[in-house]
Amino acid sequence: MSMDVFPPLMFAGLVLVMLIGFPVAFSLAALGLGCGLFAVSQGWFPASFLANLPLNVFSILSNDLLLAIPFFTMMGALLEKCGLAEDMLDSMGQLFGPVRGGLGYSVIIVGFILGAITGTVAGQVIAMAMISLPVMQRYGYNMRYATGVLAASGTITQLVPPSLILVVLADQLGKSVGDMYKGAWGPSVLQVLIFIIYTFIVSRVRPHHVPGVPKEARTLQGWALWAKCLRGIIPSAVLIFAVLGSMGGLPGIDTAVCTPTEAGAMGAVGAFVLAAMHRRLTWPLVQEAMLGTMRITAMVVFILIGSRMFSLVFQGVDGAKWIEHLLSNLPGGQVGFLLVVNVFIFFLAFFLDFFEIAFIILPLLGPVADKLGINLIWFGVLLCVNMQTSFMHPPFGFALFYLRGIADTLFKNGALPKRVESSDIYLGSIPWVIMQLILVIVVIFWPASVTALLDKEVAVDMNKATEMIQSMPDQRNEQRDDNEALRRALEEDKKK
């Protein structure tokens, strides 16, 4: 066998092991080591090449940036479990409820706010469904709309800073986390606006699908209602702005005073403070948050190790060159490349978690995008927008699984008077997946939605720079002549 045909076979093997369903981290490690031993037996690279693997893995895992993942996870886990979601959904639901589609608007807005706080899709979908789904069913909301808006508003957490996936994308693309966060603000706000516009259209075309809640159903009125809304939003906003602002992740802030790891640590401490302010800081809550953080961190580390084993061997057999040659020659230049890559990521997200896509696929695509002159911050945010859909794909979307589980639990407990059908959950997700794909197209054809909020690059006039460099010897000669004349004048004064 020739080495030229081996990279396509490795890539096909990668797709195959991912479809088997065995844990991806271990499948990748086994595939990488097996292909590496075969490559050594064929003489494509020496055995000493594989000896670099332990050092390679250790150097990646010692990256300080990855420490931000457990800190941000701990921050989100604490805030998710301390009752912020319940308080905000209750107050926002009463504030917007009397308007047609008001409960939908409240779920979308609270989902956006919680996305900047919790960072976990599972906790966000479950928390919002437990509170909002019974209310929506009680007041006659269409169940396909209700389940769709709950699932979609939960998945937006992957795009809203300080999202964990944005940290990973910045690390894999070699870019600043702060810049990645700045770039994500535009698409995340656009996503919320698209959801709100859709809800408004539904309220006008099919008002019986999203009826208003009777005003007499409110338990709070006037300033008391506004006070409850602000009590949930303001402390959370202060924490998020402090965390993102300290690392330069907010538009208009050009200087970072903290690294992402330090900002994550500050956010975790702030989460403890907020939980204490809500009088819900208990040892069981902290223990549960720590266990959740440990699980996510361990998952990320093992995926990273497995993907590194595969990618090292893949690069050793010139797989990177094969990918570059394959994608660089696509018709349509940058747009053609972006369309093909996003279609590929969309279908890959049916089977892979967003962490797996970031660690396995992105190292293969990033160099090609860079060579095509694509802004890597724009490219990373674009892929993040696309990977939102991984939680919404029927029939494998995890957000739909979470929603199915919590709906059954609520029905058994008597909180739901009527069972939510699986067809309502799966069919209800389709319009929201389409809206997420619309945002992908918008970001592709409107790069300013990402780049407009980034720091402006300093333009360098190469002609002027060349003239300055060329004039430097003349300036040095003139300075030398001046120094020599000064020295002679001093010697003559001494003689006199």
C-alpha positions, 0 to 999 in steps of 0.5 A: 500500500502506498502512503498516498492512499492511507490518509483517506483510509484513516479519515474513513476509519475515523468516521466509522469508529464515530458511528459505532457508538463506543466512547469517542476518546478511546476509539480515537486513541485505539485507531491512532495507535493502530494506524501508527503501528501499521505506518511504522511497519510500512516504513512511512515514519520511524518508531521514534516518531511515536515516542514523541506522543507522551511529550506531545500530550503532556505539553497540550494538557499543561496548557494554562488556557485549559484550566479555564474550563473547570473554572467556568464549569464550576461557575455555571454549575453553582449558578444553575443550581442556586435558583437563579433560573427559577427566580428569573423565569417566574418574574419574566413570565409574569412580566411578559405573560399577558402579551400574546407569546409572552411566555415564549419571549420570557423563555428566550430572554431568560435563556439568553441571560442564563446562557451567559451564566450557566454555560450548560445546555442540560441544566438550562433546558431542564430548569426552564422546562420544569418551570415554564412547561406546566405554565405553557400547557395550562394556558393553552400553548401549542406544545410543538412551539412550547417544546421547541422554544424551550430546547432552542433557548437552552442551546443558545448557551453554547454561543453566548460568552463565556461559553466553554466551546468558545474557549476550546475553539480559541485554543485550537485556532491559536487565537485570543479567548477575549477576541473569540468572545467579542466576535460571538456577541453579534451572532448570539444577539442575532439568534435571540432576535430571530427567535423573537421575530419568529415568536411575533410572527406566530402570535400574529398568524396563529394567535391561539398557539401562543395565547396571553396569560390572564392578568389576574394570574399574576401574583406580583404587580407593579414595582414588586414585580420589577424588583424581583426581575432586577434582583435576579438580573443585576447581580448576574449581569455584574458578575458576567460583565466583571468576568468578561470585561477583565479578559477583554471579552466585551465590545469596547474593552481593548485591554485585558487585565486577566487571563481567561484562567484568572477570569474563570477563577474570579467567576467561580468565586463570584458564583459562590457569593451569588449563591450565598446571597440567594441563601442557597449555598449548601454543602450538597449544592457545592458537592453536586457542582464539584461532581459535575465539574469533574465529569466535564473536565475529565471528558474534555481531557480524555477527548483531547488525549484521544484526538491528539493520538489520532492527529499525530499519526494523521500528520505523520502520513501527510494527512494534513496535506491531503485535507489542505489539497482537498479543501483548497481546490473547492470551487467558489474560493472562501465561500465554497470552502465555508459552505462545504465545511458547514454542511459537513459539520452539520451532519457530523453533529448528528453523531458527535458532541461539540467538544469532539468536533472541536478537538478532532475536526477543527485542527484539520480545518483551521490551517486550510482556513488560514491559508485561504485568508479567512479570519480565524475568529470569524471561522471559529464563531461560525462553527460555534453557531453551526454546532448549536444544532448538534443539540437540536437534531432529531432524533439524536439531539441531547436537548430533546432527550433532556426535554423528553425526560423532564416532561415525563417526570412532570407528568408522573408528578402531576405537574402536567395535566396532559402527557407531552408526545414525542412527536411534539418534541421532535417536530417542534424542534424543526423550525428552530433548527432552520432558524439556527441554520439561517444564522449560519448563512447570515454569518457566512455572507455577513462577516461583519456580524462577527468582525465588527466588534473586534479590535481594529488591526493596526494597518502597516504601510510596507512601503513606508516601513521599507523606506524607514529601514533603508534610511536607518544606516544613513541616520546612523552614519550622520549620528556617528559623524556628529559624535566624531565632530563633538569628540574633536571639539572637546579634544581641542578645548582640552589642548587650549 
